[in-house]
Amino acid sequence: MSAAGNERAKLRATYYNTLAAGLFVSGFAVPYFIMFTKFPDVAEGAIKIWRGAGTWTRTEALKVFAQFAPLLIALFFAFYFQRAANREMRKIK
């Protein structure tokens, strides 16, 4: 691979790695900030269920899933882009 090809591969690897880092950080930040706004509602339902005064409904389950879905999606794509960056780095000679 030529010097120009090596530089292109380095730039692509840096791009993929930056995407992976951004997704990783945002994957933890988004649920963290959602937790501050929606946590009292979810905690109140969890306390009722714990004390036996309430039942676990589909709505509560969807609220919990909605808080962690961004984390799972972001982590999936973060690892995908990290692997893409590693593939690009292996091309450099």
C-alpha positions in Angstrom: 0.0 0.0 0.0 1.3 3.4 -0.9 1.9 6.3 1.6 -1.3 7.9 0.4 -3.3 4.7 0.9 -1.9 4.4 4.4 -3.0 7.9 5.2 -6.5 7.2 3.8 -6.7 4.0 5.9 -5.6 6.0 9.0 -8.2 8.6 8.4 -10.9 6.0 7.9 -9.8 4.2 11.1 -9.8 7.5 13.0 -13.3 8.3 11.7 -14.7 5.0 12.7 -13.0 5.1 16.1 -14.4 8.6 16.8 -17.9 7.4 15.9 -17.4 4.4 18.2 -16.3 6.6 21.1 -19.1 9.1 20.5 -21.7 6.3 20.5 -20.2 4.7 23.5 -20.4 7.9 25.5 -23.8 8.9 24.3 -25.1 5.3 24.9 -24.4 5.9 28.6 -25.3 9.6 28.7 -28.8 9.3 27.2 -30.2 6.7 29.7 -28.5 8.6 32.5 -30.3 11.9 31.7 -33.6 10.1 30.9 -33.3 8.5 34.4 -33.3 11.9 36.0 -36.5 12.9 34.2 -38.4 9.7 34.3 -36.9 7.9 37.3 -39.5 9.1 39.9 -42.3 7.5 37.9 -40.4 4.2 37.4 -39.2 4.1 41.0 -42.7 4.7 42.3 -44.1 1.8 40.3 -41.2 -0.4 41.4 -41.8 0.4 45.0 -45.5 -0.4 44.7 -44.6 -3.8 43.1 -42.0 -4.5 45.8 -44.5 -3.8 48.5 -47.2 -5.9 46.8 -49.5 -3.0 46.2 -49.2 -3.0 42.5 -48.7 -5.3 39.5 -46.1 -5.3 36.8 -48.0 -4.0 33.8 -46.9 -3.8 30.2 -46.6 0.0 30.5 -44.1 -0.2 33.3 -42.1 -2.8 31.4 -42.1 -0.6 28.3 -40.9 2.4 30.4 -37.9 0.4 31.8 -37.1 -0.9 28.3 -37.3 2.6 26.8 -34.7 3.7 29.3 -32.2 1.0 28.3 -32.9 0.6 24.6 -30.7 3.6 23.6 -27.9 2.1 25.6 -28.1 -1.2 23.9 -28.4 0.3 20.4 -25.6 2.7 21.0 -23.3 0.0 22.4 -24.0 -2.3 19.5 -23.1 0.3 16.9 -20.1 1.5 19.0 -18.6 -2.0 18.9 -19.5 -2.3 15.2 -17.5 0.9 14.4 -14.7 -0.1 16.6 -14.3 -3.4 14.7 -14.4 -1.4 11.4 -11.6 0.8 12.8 -9.6 -2.3 13.6 -10.1 -3.6 10.1 -8.8 -0.4 8.6 -5.8 -0.4 10.9 -4.8 -3.9 9.7 -4.6 -2.5 6.2 -1.8 -0.2 7.1 1.7 -1.4 6.1 
